[in-house]
Amino acid sequence: PIARFEVFNDSVSVGADSGRGRAIKGQITFANQAPRMVELKIGLSPVSADNALANIDAEIPGWGFDEVARAADEKWERELEKINVETSSDTDKTIFYTALFHTMIDPMLYNDHNGDYLGTDKKVYRHAPFQNYTTFSLWDTYRALNPLYTLVQPERVNDIVNSFLAIDRQQGILPVWHLEGCETHTMPGVSSVQVIAEAYLKGYRGFDTSEAWAAIKGTMQSDYRGMAYDREHQFIPSDKVNESVARGLEYSISNASAALMAKKMGLKADYAEFHQRFQNYKQYWDPGTKFFRARRADGSWDPVFDPVKSSRPWINDLSEGNHWQYLWLVPEDVGGLMKLMGGERVFAKRLDSLFTLAAPPDPKAPPDIAGLIGQYAHGDEPGHQTIYLYSYAGRQWQTAEKARYIVKQLYKDSVDGLSGNEDCGQMSAWYVFSSLGFYPVYPASGLYVLGSPLFDKAVLRLAGGKTFMVETVNNGPDRPYIQSVTLNGRPYSKSYILHSTILAGGVLRVTMGDKPNLTFGSAPVDRPYTVY
């Protein structure tokens, strides 16, 4: 970066006032000189001071604050132009491009211009053949941010996977929550498994696929945080491992994604193993209360249970959510969840209850449990797929209704414009997808479930110069419901669209209305499905 300072007291201090507890790192003095503007070049490096200086020479060879700022503006403009939206609402456009900007802040590059970087093991790696990334809030971002990259940031996907594989070599496990080159082991699950599997299943091959599979298999066959129980005992005992239900449900998503990757790779034995393991989520299902619950090592249900409580000890077996919110965390097998609940009708009624069941506010609830609609919490990530599950029951209109409400009511063009923690772009990625009119409920499946497109026209600029357009007819604030759809001029009756269809380019034209079309997407053949 290059910085500009105005000098009033004949000096520039680089750092903060030492009287506030932070030492001044350097000072440039201009004795007996009139006030003036001073420009500084600043070099950053995770490796060395010499590399920081080399970065300056490579990245800012000349001088000029205005030129550097203009180049930065042009670079951001190129990125933001990857999706072009047309709307009469300046507010909606502001929210959209703010959200799109947020999706590009993290993960962050963590290597020097020459490819050097500092690994998780604190060793310096020289001249890496890929761009090394860090700041992976994966428990959050695997749900929408990473899927968004497979559409509009394809050049970064392979580098992100290669960064994962480097981390795996350095620490013996795939990244969990990697921050500034360090593993924090924060949040349940090892969600980098889903991201690698999704990339492979969507055709990305800019990484060693054999190493990628070995990293997934090694991670899922490790003893990491209850993984051995998941593998050998089928459920994770709550009296042995904290957040047992949250971990178990996340591991099932990882196992399911691994199964699909193994199947694509022709690894029959591995597919059979992971296909069996992903169904472990059923071990947490209590047919008496009809919720996912913690079990002790002896198989009994943990007696500390209240599905509407949002604080500890009632949510010790969860992570940032209550049992109502975690009830829907089976995106890999929505059909199986329906069967557990008692069928399609019961499933739909319980979804309705999620949005209508009120409970007194819990003053001790984690702050992430925010953006509440009944028991639905949009401010935290485990429920981000939930409104799209209506479509699996043939009720796309209810998905559309909820999607439009959330994009209009829970996102604002203000400094507090999000209903929860941004979590490295996931909240914004949800908005980007949902305002475009579709969402990746289960990323590894390659299916996007249709919602309620917000804009008159949205164009995604894809790899190879192709474009995919979502165009609405008769759209408006009071017309959130899909009436009919055409794809490249032909009638389209499905309530989902495939990743491969989007990548091929084309036009999805959606006619909207103020009343639900109860038949759109209602036929079983037109609903999103489980891919196994």
N, C-alpha and C positions, 0 to 999 in steps of 0.2 A: 504493500500500500504506500501511498504518498499522502502526506499530511501538510496542512497549512496552518501556521500560527501567527497571530498578530502580537507584536512585541510592544509593550507599553513601559516595562520597567527595566529596559536594557538587558533582559535575559529571557531565555526559554528553558523551562524545567521539564525534563522528560520523566514523568512519574508523578506521584502525588505528594502533597505537603507531608513532610516527615512528622509534623506535629499531630497528624491524624493516624499515626501508627504505620505508615507506609513510607519507606525510604525513597528519596529522590535518586533515580538511577543515573541521571546525567544532567548537566547544566551547560548551556551555551551562553556566554556573556558578550554583550555588545556595549562596552563602556563608552559613555559620552556620545552615543549615537541617538538620532531621532527615532521615534517609533517607526517600525517597518514590518512588512510581511516576510516571513521566513518559511521556506518549503523544506521538508525533510522526507527522505526516503527511508522506509522501514523494512527490513528483511526479517522474515521469520523462518525458523527451521527446527524440526524436532531432533535434529542430529548434532549440529555444531554451529559455532559462530561463523566459521569459514563458509559453510554451506549457506548460511543466511546472507552473507555478502554475495555469494555466487548467485543466489536467487534474485537479488536486486539487479545484478548485471544482466541476467537472462530475461527478467520479467519487466523491468523498468529501465531500459538502457538510456533513455533520454530524460529530460526534465520537463516539468509542466503539469501542475495540478489539474488545470482545466482539460488538458489532453487525456490524462489518465481517467478523470471522471467521465469524460465523454466516451472513452473506450469501454468503461464499465457499463455505462448506460446502454451502449450498443449491444454489448454481450447479453445483458439482461433482456433487452428487447427481443433478441433472437430466440432466447429460451421461452419467453412469454408468448411469442408468436406461434409456438407449437400447437396451441389451441386458440382459435379465434371464435369469439362469441358475438352475436348480434342481438341486441335487445333495446327496447325503448326505455328501460330502467337503468339510469346511471348508478343507482344504489346497488342493484344486482351485479352490474359489471364491476364495480369497485370491490365488492365482496369476493367475486370470482377471481379476479386477478391478484388480489391480496392472498387468497387461499393458494392459488397456483404458485405465487412467489414463495409462500411458506413451505411448499413441498420441495423446494430446491435449496433450502438452507442446510439441512442434514439429510443423509450422512455427508461428512466433510472430507475433503482430500487431506491426506496426512503423509505426504512425501515431498521431497525437494524436487526442484526442476530437473535434476539429473537422475531421479528415481530412487534416491536413498530414503530410507525411513527407519524409524525406531519400532521394533516389534514389541508384542505383548511381553515377551521374555526379556525385554530391555537390551536386546542385541541390535546392532545396526546392520541393516540389510542394504546392500549396495546395488544400485542400478536395476531395480525391480522392472520386469518387463510388462507391468501393468500399473494402473493408477491405484494407489493404496488408499482405502477409505477407513474411517472410524466414525464413532458416534452412531451406533446402530441401536435404536430403541425398538428392538425387534418384536417384543411382545405386543407392541402397539402397531408397528408399521407393516407387518406381514399381511395385515387385513386389507389395506387399501393403498398405502404409499408405494410399497414394492410392486404390486400389480400395476399401478399407474405408470411406473417406470418401464414396464414391459411394453407399453404402448407409445409413450412420448419421450422416453429417455433410453432407447435401446442401446445406445453406445456405452452406457454406464453399467448395464446389467452384468456383463461378463466381468468387468473390473470389480464389481461388488462381490460376486461369487468368488473371484480369485482372492480378494481380500479375506473372505471367510476361510478359504482353504489355507491361506498363510497363517491366520490366527489359529486354526486347528493344529497345524504343524508346530506352532510355538507353545500352545498351552494344553494340547492333547484332547481338546474338545472344541466343537464349533462354538462361535460366539453366542452369548446369551444377551447381554446388554453391554456393549463395548463402547467405552467413553474415552476419547483423547488417547487412544493407544493402550488403554487398560481395560481389563475385564472386571466388571462390577458385580456380576452374578446377581443382578437385580431382576425381579419379576419371575413368575413361574414359567416353565417350559424352556425349550431350546428352539425358538421359532425360526432360526436360520435354516433349519431343516426344510421347513415349508418353502422358504424363499429359493433355496437351491433346487428343490423338486419342481417348483413352478417354472423356474427358468428353463430347466431341462425339458419339461413337458411342452413348453411353448416354443421349443426349437433352438434355444441358445446353446452354442457349442464352443464358445470362446474360452473354455477352461477344460482341464483334464477331467473328463467325465468319470473315468475309473477312480481317480483320486477323490472326486466329489462323492461318489457312492461309498467308497471306503470311509470317508469322513462321516457321512450320515450313519452308516452302519455302526461304526465305532462309537459314535456319540450315543446312539439309541441302545447299544449293548453295554454301555458303561454303568457304573453305579451312581451316577450323578443324581443327587436330590430325589431319591425315590424311584429312579429308573429301574433298579434291580427288582423292586416290588412290582412295578408295572409289568416287567418281563416275566417274573417267576411266580408272582402271587396274584396277578391280575388287577388288584387294586392296591392303592398306597394307604397304609394304615395311618389314621390321624393321630394316634398316640405314638407314632414313630417319626412322622415327617409333617412339618407345618404346611399349611395351605394345600392339603392333600387332594381335595376335590379339584381345585384350580389346576394343580399340576397334572392330575390324571386326565382331565378333559383336554388340556393343551397337548399332552403326550399323545392322546388319541388322534388329534389333528395331525401331529407330526408323523405318527405311524401310518395314517391313511395316505398322507402325501408321499411318504417313502414307498408305500405299496404301489402306488401309481407309477412312480419312477422305476421301480424294479420291474414292473410289468412291461413298461415301455422298453426297458433294456434287455428284456428276455430272460431275466433272472427268476426262474419259476420258484425255486425254494425260498428265496428272499421275499418274493411277493407273497407266498403262502404265510410266511412268518409274520410279516407286517400287516397283512390283511386280517389275520387272526387277532393281532395285538390291538389294532385300532378299535376293535369292538369292546375293549375293556371299559369304555365309558359306561356301558350297561351295568357294570358292577356297582356303580354309585347310585343307581336308580332304586329309590324306595317306593315300592308299589303301594305302601300304606299312605304316605303323605303325598306321593306323586311329585317328588322333587329329587334332585341329585343331592345326596347327603354323604357326610363323612362316615367311614366305617373304622372300627378299631381292629387291632391285629387279630382278635378272636372272631371277627366277622360281624359283631354286633354294631348297631347304629349308634353313633355318638349322640348322647342324650341332649347335648347343648344345641338346640335347634329352634329357630323362629324365622320363617322365610322372609318376613318384612323388616327384621332388624338389620341395621346397617353399620353396627359397631361391634367391637370385640366384647365378649368372647364368641358371639353368635356367628361371626364371619371369620373365625380363626382358620377354617378349612378352605377359605376362598381368598381372593385378592382383589381389593377395591370393588366390591359388589356384594349384593345379598343373594339369597337363594332364588328369588324370583328372576333376578337378572342373569344368573348363571344357568337357569333352566333351559336356555336356548342356545348354549354354546356347543352345538353339535352340527356345525355347518357341513361337515364331511358326510353326514348320514341323516339328512332331515327326514327321509322316509322311515328310518329306524326309530327316530325320536317320536314320530307320529304313532308308530305301533306301540311304543312304550306307554304313551299317553292314553291309548284306547281308540285311535283312529282319527281320521281327518276332521270330523266335526268337533270332537273334543279338543283337538289341537287348535283349531281356529278359535274356539270359545276361550281357551286358556290364553291365547294371544290377546284376545279382546280384554280379558281380565287384567293382563299386565299393564295396559294403558289406562285402565279405569280404577284400579284398586289404589286407594289413597291410604296413607298411614301417617301418624304424627311425625314431624321432623325429628330426626335423631341428632342431638347436638354433638355427639361424639363420633358421628360418621366421618370417614375419610373425606377430605375436600374434593377428591376426584369424583365422588358419587354426586354428580350435579347434572343440570339439564334434565330435570325429572318431568316425565309425563306419566302420572300414576307411579308404577314401580319401574318403568323404563327409564334408564339413565343414559342420556346421550353424551354426557360429559366424560364418560370413560369407555374404554375400548371393548370390553367383553361383549357388549350388546350391539355393536355397530352393524351387525348383519341382521338383527332381529326383525326389523320392519319388513325386510324382503322375504321373510319366511312365509308370509301370507300367500305369496305366489305359488309356493309348493302345494298349497291346499286349494289351488284354483281360484284364489281371490286376489287377483292382481290389483283390482281397484282399491283394496284396502292398503296394499303396499304404496300405490300412487298417492293416496290420501295422506298417509303418514309422511311420505318422503317430501311432499310439497309443504306440509305444515312445518317440518323441521328446518328445511332450507330457508323458509321465510321467517320463522319465529326464533330459532336458536342460533342464527348467525346474523351479525350486525356489522354495519360499517362504522365501528367505533373502537376505541382503545380496548374495551372489554367485549369485543365482538364474538368471542367463542364461549360456548356454554361449559367448557371444561379445559383441562390442560391440553395444549397443542400436541405434546408428546412427539416432537421431532417431525411434525407434518401430518400425522395421522388424522387429526380432526379436520384439517383442511383437505386432505385427500378424499375423505368421505364426502365433503361438500363438492369437490370438483366432479367426482363420479356422479353423485346424486343429482346435481344440477344439470349434468349432461343427459341424465335419464337412464342410467344403468349402473349396476354395482356388482363387484366380485364377491359373492357370498362365501364361496370356497375357492380360493385362487387357483389351486392345483387342478381344478376341474376344467378350467378354460371356459366356464360359463359366466356370463354377466346377466343378472336378473333386471328386467325393465322396471323402472319406477315412474317418475313424472318429470319429463324434461322441462326445464325452466325457461330456456331461451328460445327466441324465434329461430335461430340457426346457430349451430356450433360445428366447427370444422376442426378435426384432429389431423395434424400433419404427421404422417407416418413414415417409416423407413422406405427407401426406394422411391421417394417422390409421390407416394400414394396419399390419398386423403379419404377420410371417412366423415360424412356429414350427418348430423341429426337435425332435421328440419321439422318444425311444428306448424300445424295448420289450426287456426281458430284457438290459439293459445291465449291465456290471460290469467290474472290473479284469481278469478273465480272459476277457472276451468282446468282443474288439476287431473281430470280423469282421461285415460286413454280410451278413445272410441274405436280406432282402427289404425293399422300400421301397414305400410308398404316398404319393401326392401328392393331397391333398384327397380322401382315401378311395378313390382308384383306384390299381391296381397301376402301379408305375413301375419300368421295367427299365433305365433309362439310368444310367451311372456319372458323369453330370455334370448340372448344372442351370443354366438360363439366368438371366442378370441380370434380364431382363424377367419371368420367372416369379416370382422372389423379390419384385420390386417390386409385383407384382399382389397379393401377400399370400396366405396359405394355411398349410397344415400339411403338413410332410414328416415322415412317421412311419417310423422306421427300426428294424427288428427285428435284434438283434445275436445273435451266437453265439460259441462257443469254438472252432469249426472253420471253415475257409474254405468259403464257397460259391463253388466254382470257376466256376459259370455266371453269377453276377451280373455284369452289365456286360461279358460276354465276347463277345457277338455283335458283329460289326463295326458294325451299325446302332446299337448302344447305347453305343459308345465316344465319348469326346471327339474332336473333329475339327478339322482346319485350316480356317479361315474365309477362303476366297478365291474 
